[in-house]
Every structure is written in structure tokens, then in C-alpha cells.
Amino acid sequence: MEKKWMCLIVSASLLISAGCRSNNQPTDISPNDVLPTALQVNYQQMELIGFLHFSINTFTDREWGYGDEDPMVFNPTALDVEQWVTTAKSAGFGELILTAKHHDGFCLWPSSFTEHSIKKSNYKNGEGDIVREFVDACKKHGIKAGLYLSPWDRNHKDYGTPEYIDYYRNQLTELLTQYGEINEIWFDGANGGDGYYGGAREIRKIDRNTYYDWDSTFALVKKRQPDIQIFSDAGPDIRWVGNEAGFAGETFWSTINKGKLVIGNSDTEYLNTGEMNGTHWITGQCDVSIRPGWFYHPSEDSLVKSAQELVDIYYKSVGRNAVLLLNLPPDRRGLIHENEVQNLLEFKQIIAETFARNLAPEAKATASNIRMNQRNFLPVNVLDNNLTTYWATDDSVLPAELTLSFDEPILFDRIMIREPIHLGQRIAGFRIEVKEQNEWHSIFEGTTIGYKRLIRIDPVTTSEVKLTILEANNTVAISEFGLFLSSVKERNDY
């Protein structure tokens, strides 16, 4: 009898300490139906990745090669792939993607399936393999390696026929079996048109819906590298955002209806917003070049995007729940140009200085509702810089308010909000207010948050800041609410 009563007392104590109520709500929040994989979460946490458009076009001063170029034209005089990698790493990039083959069909590795490749060039007397050098340099310096293999090939005689698909998959197999771990494979939607096609100078068109049999191609990729992330208009892991300006939509859902997407023929507005109740989680990627063109052109040396332009793109990509893919085209020496290097490092410095000090942890955090009054869901969790902890409310509580109160007024002009995306993307409407002369004044209203939402406002001084969640597709959960003052350079130059 004594043992039985002891058990009941311990059980009662546990219930009380857990803050249980009698409303029978679950004590944990329910994940959304559509969730990211762990690989997708890790991918988004890189935030910045780089593109390296480097090929025969670098030496012909073209953007799209025709396919009839002489491989001997390709001859970088001082190629240094480690300079590419160390530059990107210094700027905060977690991955680089190399154009192993662009639309002209010229291959940066000695493919066994074509002579239109580096083995017929002057580079290292035809003994070079830039894909090998690139992947090895990435591994050496701790950056992930990705590859781009253009589906369109203006050189190959079989393009437009079923035989070309075998050729394309043979080249994919080479890249995914001979170079170790590849983190991302990049497929674009440029498909068909005029070309050389083995000497047949003609226009060849394909049915973008059926020609590549993408599902089978994706299956081949995943079989060779199960952890690889596949980019295309339709994912399945990462998707284009519908423009090459580097901007995600003001409303941007990682969820989207995959059935509405076609590689090379998707609605760009839809790609740029996604869908709150989309059927698949496909991480958004914002691609943009640091120059007007994607390949190096000497005439564009003075047209490199400034550090401030890159900062603006960062806020409109990473700061809108996407990943930024910035193109850094090596020049004819085989180096990332000095102008790019300087602006990249200045961009990194501005971002680092702006977000070096989060003012929010100096505040007391309170909320209009705390889920089950449990410690796991306290508002203070938004101040711990940990994306796995979060403030959460009881089910169906809207609006929900989170308030930061400071002992002394603070000055800030940048705001960061984050959701625990491993549980799904939830927030569809929010408002931020500050208290001035004992009255609340709205300073921003938005829709989606996702992995990270960054907000720029005019500088404001206050001792109270309130985040109100107005709309959500599930229980409210916020993992971080941060306040920052932008760097002096950003404030002066922007």
C-alpha cells in the first residue's frame, strides 16, 4: 500500500510540474503535414552559395556558346581553383557550384562520351580535369561542391532524339561516380533552339514536359548519391524563384504544389511565392550574377555589383526565407577578378557587423499566451539563438502577442524573425509595433516568415517592441525574435 501511494504522489508531482491543464490539449505542438528533410534544413542554414560560370564562353566573350567552338580556345593562363574556394569561404559561402557543361556542350572534365571537352584544349596539354581540381579544393577547404550539367547541348549530334538522353545520363553518371560527394546537382530550363548539333546547323525543339523523362533522371541521381540536393524549376529538393535578380517574393512559402511545376515552363509568379498549403517542401534558391552577364566579359569589369547592392539582395533572398546563389565568374586567367573579391569581402563585413550584436536578449520577453504554461514553450526561448527551441501558444490562439520590454530605450533598425522550420512553415500574417508615449505604433506588417525573415526599417528608439501573429496554418511557434542596429557603413551608404 505504501509503495502504491508513493507512485501516485510522484505521478501527481510530475503532472503539476509539467503545467498540465484540464482542457485535454496535446502538450507538444503538432508538426505540419509537409515538412523539410534534415538535408533541406541543413542546406538552408548555409544561406549563401556561389556559382562559377567558367567555360569556353569565357574565352569567346559569349553568354551562350553555339556549340561549334574550337576547344583549343580554352586556355586559362593562371587558373587557381583554390582562389575560387578561399574567396567564397572568406565571404561566408557554404557551397560552390561549377558549370561542368553549359549549353555549348564543352565539358570541363575529360568525358569518355565526347571529344568536345577539356581533353582537346591547350589546358595542361589536354591532361587537365577542372572538375577534379574543383571538387578536391572544396573538400580541402571545407566547402560543399555542386555541379551544373546543362540539359541542352548545342554541340551534340543526337540532341532532340532519344539517344541524347542516354548520353546525358552517361555524363551524369560520370560526374556522380568519379568525384566523390557532390552536394547539389543543378538543372535549368534552357532547352532547345538553334545550334551546331554535330555540324547540322539547325533549330531543334523538344517537348519540355516529356523529353528528358526527369523522374527517371532524378532517380538515377539519387541512386548514385542519395544525399544530393537536386535543383530545378520543380525541385525535388530546391527550386528556382522565377527570376535571375536574386529576389524572393515578399510572401514566400517553402511549400508549393509540385503538380503545377514543369522544368523550363513553370509560372514564374507562382515559383516566386509558393503556396501555404503546397503539397511538397521545395527550398527556394535565388540565383543572380555579380556581373550583368553570367560569364566573364572584360567590358563588365567596371559593372560588378557593389557591396551595398549585394547587401540589398541578401535581405531580399536570405531575408525572405530563401537561399542566395551568387554567380562569381572566373576570368580568362582562371581567377575570380579583384573587383569581385573586394566587393564580396566588403559585403561580408557589412552583414557581420550588422548582426554581430542582438539587442533582444537584453529584454524581458512576455506573451499573451504560453502553451500549457510549460517551460518548453516560454517566450524567453526566442532569445536563446537556438532554432530548436521556441515560444508556442495553445492551439487556435490568434492573434498571439510576444512583447520585448527593455529597462532602457534601445535604438534599432533591423529585425530578424525565425520559425522552427523542422516543424513546418506556419506564419501567414504578422505585425511589429513599438511603444511611443504609451501608445503602440505599427512599424511593419508582413505575411510569411519561414527559416528567416529580415526586415529593414528606419531607426527607431523604444523600450517596448511587440510581435503579433495574425494568421497561421497551425499552432503559433517562433524560434527567434532579434533586434539589431545596422553597421555604420550600411547606414551611411545605403
C-alpha positions as CSV (number, residue, x, y, z in Angstrom):
1,M,0.0,0.0,0.0
2,E,2.8,2.4,0.9
3,K,4.5,1.8,-2.5
4,K,1.2,2.4,-4.3
5,W,0.7,5.8,-2.6
6,M,4.3,6.8,-3.4
7,C,3.7,6.1,-7.1
8,L,0.5,8.2,-7.0
9,I,2.3,11.1,-5.3
10,V,5.2,11.0,-7.8
11,S,2.8,10.9,-10.7
12,A,0.8,13.9,-9.4
13,S,4.0,15.8,-8.9
14,L,5.1,15.2,-12.4
15,L,1.7,16.4,-13.7
16,I,1.9,19.6,-11.7
17,S,5.5,20.3,-12.7
18,A,4.5,19.8,-16.3
19,G,1.9,22.5,-16.0
20,C,-0.9,20.2,-17.2
21,R,-4.4,21.6,-17.6
22,S,-7.8,20.0,-17.8
23,N,-8.5,21.2,-21.4
24,N,-7.0,18.0,-22.9
25,Q,-4.9,19.8,-25.4
26,P,-1.7,18.0,-26.5
27,T,1.4,19.2,-24.6
28,D,3.5,19.2,-27.8
29,I,2.8,21.1,-31.0
30,S,1.8,19.2,-34.0
31,P,4.1,19.3,-37.0
32,N,2.7,20.4,-40.3
33,D,1.8,17.8,-42.9
34,V,4.5,19.0,-45.2
35,L,8.0,19.2,-43.7
36,P,11.6,19.7,-44.9
37,T,14.0,16.9,-44.8
38,A,17.0,17.2,-42.4
39,L,19.1,17.7,-45.6
40,Q,16.9,20.6,-46.7
41,V,17.2,22.2,-43.3
42,N,21.0,21.9,-43.4
43,Y,21.0,23.3,-46.9
44,Q,19.1,26.4,-46.0
45,Q,21.3,27.0,-43.0
46,M,24.2,27.6,-45.4
47,E,22.3,30.7,-46.6
48,L,24.9,31.7,-49.1
49,I,26.3,29.6,-52.0
50,G,28.2,30.5,-55.1
51,F,28.0,29.8,-58.8
52,L,31.1,29.5,-61.1
53,H,30.2,30.1,-64.7
54,F,33.5,29.2,-66.4
55,S,33.9,27.5,-69.7
56,I,34.7,28.1,-73.4
57,N,32.4,31.1,-73.3
58,T,34.9,32.8,-71.0
59,F,37.3,33.0,-74.0
60,T,34.8,33.7,-76.8
61,D,33.1,36.6,-74.9
62,R,29.7,34.9,-75.3
63,E,26.9,34.1,-72.8
64,W,25.6,31.1,-74.7
65,G,28.1,29.3,-76.9
66,Y,26.8,27.9,-80.2
67,G,28.4,24.5,-79.9
68,D,30.9,25.0,-82.8
69,E,33.8,26.5,-80.7
70,D,37.3,25.1,-81.1
71,P,38.3,23.5,-77.8
72,M,41.8,24.9,-78.3
73,V,40.4,28.4,-77.4
74,F,40.0,27.3,-73.8
75,N,43.4,28.1,-72.2
76,P,43.4,29.9,-68.8
77,T,46.8,31.3,-68.1
78,A,46.9,31.2,-64.2
79,L,44.0,29.0,-63.2
80,D,43.7,28.6,-59.4
81,V,40.7,26.8,-58.1
82,E,41.8,27.3,-54.6
83,Q,41.5,31.0,-55.1
84,W,37.8,30.4,-56.1
85,V,37.2,28.4,-52.9
86,T,39.1,30.5,-50.4
87,T,37.4,33.7,-51.8
88,A,34.0,32.1,-51.4
89,K,34.7,30.8,-47.9
90,S,36.0,34.2,-46.8
91,A,32.7,35.7,-47.9
92,G,30.7,33.3,-45.9
93,F,29.7,30.8,-48.6
94,G,29.0,27.2,-47.7
95,E,28.9,25.7,-51.2
96,L,30.1,26.4,-54.7
97,I,28.6,25.1,-57.9
98,L,30.7,24.7,-61.1
99,T,29.4,24.7,-64.6
100,A,30.7,21.3,-65.7
101,K,28.9,21.7,-69.0
102,H,27.0,24.7,-70.3
103,H,24.7,24.9,-73.4
104,D,27.6,24.8,-75.8
105,G,28.4,21.2,-74.7
106,F,32.0,21.8,-73.8
107,C,33.0,19.7,-70.8
108,L,35.4,20.8,-68.1
109,W,36.2,17.1,-67.4
110,P,37.6,14.5,-69.9
111,S,34.3,12.9,-70.5
112,S,34.5,9.5,-72.2
113,F,31.4,10.2,-74.2
114,T,32.5,13.3,-76.2
115,E,35.6,14.9,-77.7
116,H,34.2,18.4,-77.2
117,S,35.9,18.7,-73.8
118,I,39.0,19.9,-71.9
119,K,41.0,16.9,-73.2
120,K,41.1,18.6,-76.6
121,S,42.2,22.0,-75.2
122,N,45.6,23.6,-74.6
123,Y,45.0,23.5,-70.8
124,K,47.7,21.2,-69.4
125,N,48.2,19.9,-72.9
126,G,44.8,18.1,-72.8
127,E,45.6,16.3,-69.5
128,G,43.6,18.6,-67.2
129,D,40.4,18.0,-65.3
130,I,38.9,21.1,-63.7
131,V,36.0,19.3,-62.2
132,R,38.6,17.2,-60.3
133,E,40.6,20.2,-59.2
134,F,37.4,22.0,-58.1
135,V,36.0,19.2,-56.0
136,D,39.3,18.5,-54.4
137,A,39.8,22.2,-53.5
138,C,36.3,22.3,-52.0
139,K,37.0,19.3,-49.9
140,K,40.3,20.7,-48.8
141,H,38.8,24.0,-47.6
142,G,35.6,22.6,-46.1
143,I,33.1,23.9,-48.7
144,K,30.5,21.7,-50.3
145,A,30.8,21.1,-54.0
146,G,27.9,21.3,-56.5
147,L,27.8,20.7,-60.3
148,Y,25.8,22.1,-63.2
149,L,25.2,19.9,-66.2
150,S,23.2,21.7,-68.9
151,P,20.3,19.6,-70.2
152,W,20.6,21.4,-73.6
153,D,23.6,20.6,-75.7
154,R,24.1,22.7,-78.9
155,N,27.1,20.6,-79.9
156,H,25.8,17.0,-79.7
157,K,24.6,15.5,-82.9
158,D,21.8,13.5,-81.1
159,Y,20.2,16.3,-79.2
160,G,16.4,16.1,-79.6
161,T,16.5,12.3,-80.1
162,P,16.1,9.5,-77.5
163,E,19.8,8.7,-77.9
164,Y,20.8,12.0,-76.4
165,I,19.1,11.1,-73.1
166,D,21.4,8.1,-72.8
167,Y,24.3,10.4,-73.5
168,Y,23.2,12.9,-70.9
169,R,22.7,10.2,-68.2
170,N,26.1,8.7,-69.0
171,Q,27.7,12.1,-68.3
172,L,25.7,12.5,-65.1
173,T,26.9,9.1,-64.0
174,E,30.5,10.1,-64.7
175,L,30.1,13.2,-62.6
176,L,28.3,11.4,-59.7
177,T,30.6,8.4,-59.5
178,Q,34.1,9.7,-60.2
179,Y,34.5,12.7,-58.0
180,G,33.3,11.8,-54.5
181,E,30.5,13.5,-52.7
182,I,28.5,16.1,-54.6
183,N,26.1,18.2,-52.5
184,E,24.0,19.7,-55.3
185,I,23.2,19.0,-59.0
186,W,21.8,21.9,-60.9
187,F,19.4,21.6,-63.8
188,D,18.0,24.6,-65.6
189,G,15.2,25.1,-68.1
190,A,17.0,26.3,-71.2
191,N,16.0,23.6,-73.6
192,G,16.2,23.5,-77.4
193,G,16.8,26.1,-80.2
194,D,19.4,26.7,-82.8
195,G,22.7,25.1,-82.5
196,Y,25.6,23.3,-84.3
197,Y,24.4,19.8,-83.4
198,G,27.5,18.0,-84.8
199,G,27.5,20.1,-87.9
200,A,23.8,20.2,-88.5
201,R,23.2,23.9,-88.1
202,E,19.5,23.9,-87.4
203,I,16.8,24.6,-84.8
204,R,15.8,21.6,-82.7
205,K,12.8,21.8,-80.3
206,I,11.8,19.3,-77.7
207,D,8.7,18.7,-75.5
208,R,9.8,20.0,-72.2
209,N,7.1,18.0,-70.4
210,T,8.3,14.6,-71.6
211,Y,11.7,14.7,-73.4
212,Y,14.0,14.3,-70.5
213,D,11.9,11.9,-68.5
214,W,13.0,13.8,-65.5
215,D,11.6,11.4,-62.9
216,S,13.9,8.7,-64.2
217,T,16.8,11.1,-64.4
218,F,16.3,12.2,-60.8
219,A,16.0,8.5,-59.7
220,L,19.4,7.9,-61.3
221,V,20.9,10.9,-59.5
222,K,19.6,9.8,-56.1
223,K,20.7,6.2,-56.7
224,R,24.3,7.4,-57.3
225,Q,24.3,10.0,-54.5
226,P,21.4,9.5,-52.0
227,D,22.1,12.7,-50.1
228,I,22.5,15.0,-53.0
229,Q,20.2,18.0,-53.4
230,I,18.6,18.4,-56.8
231,F,17.8,21.9,-58.1
232,S,15.3,22.6,-60.9
233,D,12.1,24.6,-61.5
234,A,10.3,21.6,-60.0
235,G,12.8,20.6,-57.4
236,P,12.5,18.0,-56.0
237,D,14.8,19.5,-53.3
238,I,15.5,23.1,-54.3
239,R,13.5,25.3,-56.7
240,W,14.1,28.4,-58.8
241,V,12.3,31.5,-57.6
242,G,11.3,32.6,-61.0
243,N,13.8,35.4,-61.7
244,E,17.6,35.9,-62.0
245,A,17.6,39.1,-60.0
246,G,18.1,37.3,-56.7
247,F,14.8,38.3,-55.1
248,A,12.2,36.0,-53.4
249,G,8.7,37.3,-53.1
250,E,7.6,39.4,-50.1
251,T,5.3,36.4,-49.4
252,F,7.4,33.3,-49.9
253,W,6.4,29.7,-48.9
254,S,8.8,26.8,-49.0
255,T,5.8,24.7,-49.6
256,I,4.5,24.5,-53.2
257,N,2.3,22.3,-55.3
258,K,4.7,20.2,-57.3
259,G,1.9,19.2,-59.7
260,K,1.9,22.8,-61.0
261,L,5.6,22.8,-61.9
262,V,7.3,21.9,-65.2
263,I,11.0,22.3,-65.6
264,G,11.6,25.1,-68.1
265,N,7.9,26.0,-68.3
266,S,6.7,27.0,-64.8
267,D,4.7,30.0,-63.8
268,T,7.3,32.4,-62.5
269,E,5.0,34.3,-60.2
270,Y,4.0,31.0,-58.6
271,L,7.6,30.0,-58.2
272,N,8.2,33.4,-56.5
273,T,5.5,32.9,-53.8
274,G,4.9,29.2,-53.3
275,E,1.7,28.1,-51.6
276,M,0.7,28.0,-48.0
277,N,-0.9,24.5,-48.4
278,G,1.5,23.2,-51.0
279,T,2.0,19.5,-51.4
280,H,5.8,19.5,-51.3
281,W,8.6,21.3,-49.4
282,I,11.0,22.6,-52.0
283,T,13.5,25.1,-50.7
284,G,13.7,28.4,-52.7
285,Q,17.0,29.4,-54.3
286,C,17.6,33.0,-55.6
287,D,20.2,33.0,-58.4
288,V,21.9,36.2,-59.5
289,S,25.2,37.2,-61.1
290,I,27.6,39.6,-59.5
291,R,28.1,41.0,-63.1
292,P,25.5,41.8,-65.7
293,G,26.4,38.6,-67.5
294,W,26.8,35.1,-66.2
295,F,30.2,34.5,-67.8
296,Y,33.2,36.8,-67.5
297,H,33.4,39.7,-70.1
298,P,36.3,42.3,-69.9
299,S,33.8,45.0,-70.7
300,E,32.0,44.4,-67.4
301,D,34.9,44.8,-65.1
302,S,33.5,48.2,-64.0
303,L,30.0,46.9,-63.7
304,V,30.4,44.5,-60.8
305,K,27.6,44.8,-58.2
306,S,28.7,46.9,-55.2
307,A,28.8,45.7,-51.6
308,Q,25.6,47.6,-51.0
309,E,23.8,46.0,-53.9
310,L,24.8,42.6,-52.6
311,V,23.5,43.6,-49.1
312,D,20.2,44.6,-50.7
313,I,20.0,41.2,-52.5
314,Y,20.8,39.4,-49.2
315,Y,17.8,41.0,-47.5
316,K,15.6,40.1,-50.4
317,S,16.7,36.5,-50.6
318,V,18.0,35.0,-47.4
319,G,15.9,37.6,-45.6
320,R,12.8,36.3,-47.3
321,N,13.2,32.6,-46.5
322,A,15.3,31.6,-49.4
323,V,19.0,30.7,-50.2
324,L,21.1,33.1,-52.2
325,L,23.1,31.7,-55.1
326,L,25.6,34.3,-56.3
327,N,27.5,33.8,-59.5
328,L,31.2,34.7,-59.5
329,P,32.5,34.1,-63.0
330,P,36.3,33.4,-63.2
331,D,38.2,35.5,-65.8
332,R,40.4,34.4,-68.6
333,R,43.3,33.9,-66.1
334,G,41.1,31.4,-64.3
335,L,40.7,33.7,-61.2
336,I,37.8,35.5,-59.6
337,H,38.5,39.1,-60.6
338,E,39.9,41.6,-58.0
339,N,36.8,43.7,-58.2
340,E,34.5,40.8,-57.2
341,V,36.9,39.8,-54.4
342,Q,36.9,43.3,-52.9
343,N,33.1,43.8,-53.1
344,L,32.4,40.3,-51.7
345,L,34.6,40.9,-48.6
346,E,33.0,44.3,-48.0
347,F,29.6,42.7,-48.3
348,K,30.6,40.1,-45.7
349,Q,31.9,42.8,-43.4
350,I,28.6,44.8,-43.5
351,I,26.5,41.7,-42.8
352,A,28.8,40.6,-40.0
353,E,28.8,44.0,-38.3
354,T,25.1,44.5,-38.6
355,F,24.2,41.1,-37.0
356,A,27.1,40.9,-34.5
357,R,25.1,42.2,-31.6
358,N,21.5,41.1,-31.0
359,L,19.8,43.6,-28.6
360,A,16.8,41.4,-27.9
361,P,18.4,39.2,-25.2
362,E,18.7,42.3,-23.0
363,A,14.9,42.4,-22.8
364,K,12.3,40.6,-20.7
365,A,10.1,38.5,-23.0
366,T,6.4,38.1,-22.3
367,A,3.5,36.7,-24.3
368,S,-0.3,36.8,-24.4
369,N,-0.4,33.0,-24.3
370,I,2.0,30.2,-23.5
371,R,1.2,26.7,-24.5
372,M,0.0,24.8,-21.5
373,N,2.2,27.1,-19.3
374,Q,5.1,24.8,-20.0
375,R,8.7,25.8,-19.8
376,N,9.4,24.3,-23.2
377,F,7.3,27.0,-24.8
378,L,8.2,30.1,-22.8
379,P,8.7,33.4,-24.7
380,V,12.2,33.6,-23.4
381,N,13.1,30.8,-25.9
382,V,13.1,33.4,-28.7
383,L,16.2,35.0,-27.2
384,D,18.5,32.0,-26.9
385,N,19.7,31.8,-30.6
386,N,18.6,28.2,-30.8
387,L,16.3,27.2,-33.7
388,T,15.2,24.0,-32.0
389,T,13.6,25.9,-29.1
390,Y,10.6,28.2,-29.5
391,W,7.7,30.1,-28.0
392,A,4.4,28.4,-28.8
393,T,0.8,29.1,-28.0
394,D,-2.2,26.9,-27.3
395,D,-4.0,25.6,-30.3
396,S,-6.0,28.0,-32.4
397,V,-4.9,31.1,-30.5
398,L,-4.9,34.1,-32.8
399,P,-3.9,36.8,-32.6
400,A,-0.9,35.9,-30.4
401,E,1.4,38.6,-29.0
402,L,5.0,38.4,-28.0
403,T,6.5,41.5,-26.2
404,L,10.1,42.5,-25.5
405,S,10.5,45.0,-22.7
406,F,13.8,46.8,-22.0
407,D,14.9,48.6,-18.9
408,E,16.3,51.4,-21.0
409,P,15.3,52.6,-24.5
410,I,17.2,50.9,-27.4
411,L,17.9,52.1,-30.9
412,F,17.4,49.6,-33.8
413,D,16.6,49.4,-37.5
414,R,16.9,45.7,-38.4
415,I,14.6,42.9,-37.2
416,M,15.0,39.1,-37.5
417,I,12.2,36.6,-37.0
418,R,12.6,32.8,-37.4
419,E,10.3,29.8,-37.3
420,P,11.3,26.3,-36.2
421,I,11.0,25.0,-39.7
422,H,11.7,21.4,-38.8
423,L,8.1,21.5,-37.7
424,G,6.9,23.2,-40.9
425,Q,6.2,26.8,-42.1
426,R,3.3,28.3,-40.3
427,I,3.0,32.0,-40.1
428,A,1.0,33.8,-42.8
429,G,0.5,37.2,-41.3
430,F,2.2,39.3,-38.6
431,R,2.7,42.8,-37.4
432,I,5.5,44.6,-35.5
433,E,4.8,47.5,-33.2
434,V,6.8,49.8,-30.9
435,K,5.5,51.8,-27.9
436,E,5.9,55.5,-28.1
437,Q,4.5,57.8,-25.4
438,N,2.5,54.9,-24.0
439,E,0.8,54.1,-27.4
440,W,1.6,51.2,-29.8
441,H,2.6,52.2,-33.3
442,S,2.9,49.8,-36.2
443,I,6.3,49.8,-37.9
444,F,5.9,46.8,-40.2
445,E,3.3,44.3,-41.4
446,G,4.2,41.2,-43.3
447,T,3.0,37.7,-44.3
448,T,5.5,34.8,-44.3
449,I,8.5,34.2,-42.1
450,G,9.9,30.7,-42.6
451,Y,13.5,30.0,-41.9
452,K,14.5,33.6,-41.6
453,R,12.7,36.9,-42.2
454,L,14.9,40.1,-42.1
455,I,13.2,43.5,-42.0
456,R,14.7,46.9,-42.6
457,I,13.1,49.9,-41.0
458,D,14.1,53.5,-40.3
459,P,15.9,53.7,-37.0
460,V,13.6,53.8,-34.0
461,T,14.1,54.3,-30.3
462,T,11.8,52.5,-27.8
463,S,11.7,50.4,-24.7
464,E,9.0,48.0,-25.9
465,V,8.6,46.0,-29.1
466,K,5.7,43.7,-29.9
467,L,5.3,41.0,-32.5
468,T,1.7,40.0,-33.2
469,I,1.0,36.8,-35.2
470,L,-2.2,37.5,-37.1
471,E,-2.6,34.4,-39.3
472,A,-1.1,30.9,-39.2
473,N,-1.9,27.4,-40.6
474,N,-1.1,25.7,-37.4
475,T,-0.2,26.4,-33.8
476,V,1.9,29.6,-33.5
477,A,5.6,28.9,-33.0
478,I,8.5,31.4,-33.1
479,S,12.1,30.3,-32.6
480,E,13.8,33.7,-32.7
481,F,12.9,37.4,-32.5
482,G,16.0,39.6,-32.8
483,L,16.7,43.4,-33.0
484,F,19.8,44.9,-34.5
485,L,21.4,48.2,-35.4
486,S,22.8,48.2,-38.9
487,S,26.5,48.8,-39.5
488,V,27.7,52.3,-39.8
489,K,28.7,51.7,-43.4
490,E,25.3,50.2,-44.3
491,R,23.5,53.2,-42.8
492,N,25.8,55.7,-44.5
493,D,25.9,54.2,-47.9
494,Y,22.5,52.5,-48.4
